[in-house]
Structures are given as C-alpha cells and as structure tokens.
Amino acid sequence: MKLFSNMQEGITKAYSGDFTHEFSTTVSGDGKQIVTQLNTLFKKMQETFGDIKYNLSTFIPQGCVSSSDPLHEAKTIIGELSDIYKFKKTIERDASKEVVYNRIIDILTNKFKVESFSFYEIDTLQNSRKLIFSNATASICYDEVDKRADLCRAHRTKTDVISSEFVNLCQYCNANGQYYTCIPFTINEENSISNFNYK
C-alpha cells in the first residue's frame, strides 16, 4: 500500500509537469523492479521536458506560460509553431504578394476570428501607405497617414502599438474610444505591412 501511495504521489506531480519525484519501496521482486523502471522513466522525462521548456522559452515571452498543465501548454505551442512553419512554406511558393496578402486575411478572418481589422501595405521608399483590405466601417487613422507613412507609430517605431497600454498612444489615430492594436511587419527594404485590429 505504501508503494501504491508513493506511485500516486509521483503521478500527481507528473500531471503538472514535475517529474522530479523519486519512487521508493521496501518490497523486493517485481515491486522493486517497477520502482527502478519508474525512476529511470521519470528521470528521462524530466530531462526531456526541461529541454522542451528551455527551447520553447526562445519563442514565447517570459511569463506568458502559466498553465497548470505545462505538457498541454507545450503541445499547444509546438502545434502553433508547426502551423507557422507550414504557412511559411506555403507562401514561399505563392506566385505574388497579393496571394500572400489574401492568405493572411483568410487566417485573420477564419482561424483567429478577428471581427474588425484593416490591412495596409507601406511603401518605405515613397513613404506612403495604401489600404489592402478592411472589414471595418471606417479607418481610425487620419487621412494624412496614407501620404506620410512615418506618421504611423507602429511603422515608425517597428513595434506593436496597443491602445490599452496608454491613452492616445498614437497621435494620428482617431479611435473614438475603441481599443486597437497595430502590428507592423517588415517585408524588405521597399515594403512593409501593418495590421490594425479593433475591439
């Protein structure tokens, strides 16, 4: 009974991603052999899972993973990385940037269910911006941003702009009380794109 209790304790810890439990028993024969095998298995699991967590930390910001089931969290992240890789390989074979843009729009609409967003292409050489797609009723950017793309804070700083972090963060955005997120993507020296999500 002590052996089963000890095994239950180790398995409970394992559910939360902790494989450091050391099994022990005073019985001999098959019971001792099972304990030896469990300790070997858990040691390998701890080493493997430690490597997985370390490698995943290079892809996600610190503190973003707070799940009580880190194994499930790791599985989810690996699945998302796989989707990103498949998307990358797909667009590398697309014939034009317009096809790539349509794929991005499809993902935002169908996979992520973003209800209201605008998608812009920025000509960095001409410092101009044009609308590629929008399912919003109206742009929350002032018109002059299309003629002077450097007025766009996300494009100019090459960082995400999240309105909930600071009131009126972008001075050329007329959000009228809406929350928004602006995400810039650099394509090459000539072009970049920006995605504006509304809430």
C-alpha positions in Angstrom: 0.0 0.0 0.0 2.9 2.4 0.7 4.2 1.6 -2.8 0.9 2.5 -4.4 0.6 5.6 -2.3 4.1 6.6 -3.4 3.3 6.0 -7.0 0.1 8.0 -6.8 2.1 11.0 -5.4 4.6 10.8 -8.2 1.9 10.5 -10.9 0.0 13.5 -9.4 3.2 15.6 -9.7 3.7 14.4 -13.2 0.3 15.8 -14.3 1.6 19.3 -13.6 4.9 18.7 -15.4 7.0 17.8 -12.4 8.9 14.6 -13.0 11.4 15.0 -10.1 9.6 12.5 -7.8 11.8 9.6 -6.7 9.9 6.4 -6.2 10.9 4.1 -3.3 9.8 0.8 -1.8 10.9 -1.7 0.8 9.4 -4.6 -1.2 11.5 -6.8 -3.4 10.9 -8.7 -6.6 8.5 -7.2 -9.2 7.7 -4.2 -6.9 11.3 -3.2 -6.7 11.8 -3.6 -10.5 8.8 -1.4 -11.2 10.2 1.3 -8.9 13.6 1.2 -10.7 11.9 1.5 -14.1 9.7 4.3 -13.0 12.7 6.2 -11.6 14.5 5.7 -14.9 11.4 6.8 -16.9 10.8 9.9 -14.8 14.5 10.9 -15.0 14.3 10.8 -18.8 11.0 12.7 -18.8 12.4 15.4 -16.5 15.5 15.8 -18.8 13.4 15.8 -22.0 10.7 18.1 -20.6 13.4 20.5 -19.3 14.9 20.8 -22.8 11.5 21.3 -24.3 10.6 24.1 -21.8 14.0 25.8 -22.4 13.6 25.7 -26.2 10.1 26.9 -26.1 11.1 29.9 -24.0 13.0 31.2 -27.0 9.7 31.5 -28.9 7.4 33.0 -26.2 7.8 36.0 -23.9 8.8 35.3 -20.3 5.8 34.8 -18.0 3.3 34.0 -20.8 3.1 30.4 -19.8 1.2 30.0 -16.6 -0.8 26.8 -17.3 -1.3 24.3 -14.6 -0.7 21.7 -17.3 2.7 22.6 -18.9 2.7 19.4 -21.0 -0.6 20.5 -22.7 0.9 24.0 -23.0 4.0 22.7 -24.7 1.8 20.6 -27.1 -0.2 23.7 -28.0 2.8 25.8 -28.6 4.5 23.1 -30.7 1.3 22.8 -32.7 1.3 26.6 -33.4 4.9 26.6 -34.4 4.1 23.8 -36.8 1.3 25.9 -38.3 3.7 28.8 -38.7 6.3 26.6 -40.5 3.6 25.2 -42.8 2.3 28.7 -43.6 5.9 29.9 -44.3 6.5 27.0 -46.7 3.2 27.7 -48.4 3.7 31.4 -49.1 7.2 30.8 -50.3 5.6 29.0 -53.3 2.9 31.7 -53.9 3.1 33.5 -57.2 2.5 37.0 -56.0 2.4 39.2 -52.8 -1.4 39.6 -53.5 -1.9 35.9 -53.0 0.1 36.1 -49.8 -1.9 39.0 -48.6 -5.1 37.1 -49.2 -3.8 34.2 -47.2 -3.0 36.5 -44.2 -6.5 38.0 -44.5 -8.0 34.5 -44.6 -6.1 33.5 -41.4 -7.1 36.6 -39.5 -10.8 36.1 -40.6 -11.2 32.3 -40.4 -8.6 31.0 -37.9 -8.4 33.8 -35.4 -11.9 35.2 -35.9 -10.8 38.8 -35.9 -14.0 40.7 -36.4 -12.8 44.1 -37.3 -9.4 44.9 -38.9 -7.6 46.8 -41.6 -4.6 45.6 -43.5 -2.2 48.1 -45.1 0.9 48.0 -47.4 3.6 50.6 -46.8 6.0 51.8 -49.5 9.0 52.7 -47.4 10.8 54.4 -50.4 7.8 56.7 -51.2 6.8 56.9 -47.5 3.2 56.2 -48.5 0.6 53.7 -47.4 -2.3 52.0 -49.2 -5.2 50.0 -47.9 -5.2 46.4 -48.9 -8.2 45.1 -47.0 -10.6 46.3 -44.3 -13.8 44.9 -42.8 -14.2 47.9 -40.5 -16.8 50.5 -41.2 -14.2 53.3 -41.3 -10.5 53.8 -40.8 -9.4 55.0 -37.4 -6.3 56.6 -38.9 -6.2 60.2 -40.0 -6.1 60.5 -43.9 -2.6 62.2 -43.8 -1.1 58.9 -42.7 -1.7 57.4 -46.2 0.5 60.2 -47.6 3.1 60.2 -44.8 3.5 56.6 -43.6 6.1 57.7 -41.0 3.3 59.3 -39.0 2.1 55.7 -38.2 3.7 55.0 -34.8 3.7 51.2 -35.4 5.5 51.6 -38.7 7.9 54.3 -37.5 9.0 52.5 -34.3 8.7 49.0 -35.7 6.9 47.9 -32.5 3.3 46.9 -31.7 1.0 49.7 -30.6 -1.6 48.7 -28.1 -4.0 51.4 -27.1 -4.9 49.8 -23.7 -1.4 50.4 -22.5 -1.5 54.2 -22.8 -4.4 56.6 -23.7 -3.9 58.2 -27.1 -0.7 56.3 -27.7 -0.7 57.1 -31.4 -1.4 60.7 -32.0 -2.6 60.0 -35.6 -5.2 57.6 -34.6 -8.8 58.7 -34.1 -10.1 55.6 -32.3 -13.2 57.3 -30.7 -13.0 55.3 -27.6 -12.2 51.9 -29.3 -9.4 49.7 -28.2 -7.0 48.9 -31.0 -3.7 47.0 -31.7 -1.4 48.0 -34.6 1.2 45.4 -35.6 3.9 46.2 -38.2 5.8 43.6 -40.3 8.8 44.4 -42.3 9.0 42.6 -45.7 12.1 44.1 -47.2 13.8 47.5 -47.7 11.0 48.6 -50.0 7.8 47.4 -48.4 6.3 46.6 -45.0 2.7 45.8 -43.9 0.6 46.8 -41.0 -2.4 45.2 -39.4 -4.9 47.2 -37.3 -7.2 45.3 -35.1 -10.2 47.0 -33.5 -12.1 46.0 -30.3 
